[in-house]
Amino acid sequence: MNENGNRLPIIEALIFSSPEPLPASKIINILQSITASEIEKIVTELNDKYMMNDASYRIRKIASGYQIYITENYAGYVEELFTRRRVQKLTRAMLETLAIIAYRQPVTRVDIEMIRGVSSDSAVRTLLERKFVTLAGRAKTIGRPLLYSTTDEFLKYFGLNSLKDLPKMEEIEELLSAREPESQQMLALESATENVKTDDLLNEKNEIDEQSEIDIINENSNSDDVIDDVGDTVESADIDQDEIVSEETEEFEADEQRDDEIVNENMVSDDVIDDAGDTVETADTGQNELISDKTDESEDNIISLTEYKKNQFGTSGKVEDKEAVEVTTAAEEF
């Protein structure tokens, strides 16, 4: 393809043009007369040239392929120019599940849950959707459960060429052990800082408490003055109230005295009325006795007159009867 037989710029162009890590097998299919070791040698020559020219990029092997990347000194400028489109941040459950699969693959879901101690259905399903893990067949055990393993997307996400680039468990333990003294120093420093802050807070609290006590004393003094004023006011009000009660008592006694006088007057009036009633009753009795005496006397006169007429005129004459009637009528009217 190149008349000069110079394959270095061809491989460089292919790697630059590939959006994904370019495997050596694809380069061999394109050039045909090249081997994997020769491709590795050309990539090393390209990186040496980039370094000599102080270029901002290099070629690295990742996920069993070759890819151009920006060095750390210039990555910040590129990030400001473009928005990095990375997969959404993995949760703690997803990272734990992915780590178990990466170190124990192929592994069943039951083994994952036994190691984690909790259900991992959701984490495994999400990792499958994001293509970090894939199905790797079935286990030759009872029930033939599904096996899970990592993908090239997992390698690209963590910047690994192969699973051999995963840190060893011993390295992780050493790294954690090395970080423990630093963590302890940080804890001691944080503890000392917190103690200083605590002392400052206590001092401020004491100052606030002292000021509060002073304010309370002043408030109590003001309260005593107010109480004294209120006491004087109440005492004056009590004196006024006593005077009012005394005046009302005198008025009440005067009213009672007037009521007693009215009652006495009413009693005298009743006695006069009773005496008048007795007098009237006595007068009525005397008048009735007088009327009765007059009536008896009239009846006696009538009888005497009647007997006189009978003796003078007899009992059968009309003239005698008429005169007797007139005499009787006159007697009755009298």
Secondary structure, DSSP 8 states (H G I E B T S, - for coil): --TT---HHHHHHHHHH-SS-EEHHHHHHHHSS--HHHHHHHHHHHHHHHHHTT-SEEEEEETTEEEEEE-HHHHHHHHHHS---------HHHHHHHHHHHHH-SEEHHHHHHHHSS--HHHHHHHHHTTSEEEEEE-SSTT--EEEEE-HHHHHHHT-SSGGGS--HHHHHHHHHHHHHHHHHHHHHHHHHHHHHHHHHHHHHHHHHHHHHHHHHHHHHHHHHHHHHHHHHHHHHHHHHHHHHHHHHHHHHHHHHHHHHHHHHHHHHHHHHHHHHHHHHHHHHHHHHHHHHHHHHHHHHHHHHHHHHHHHH-SS-HHHHHHHHHHHHHHHH-
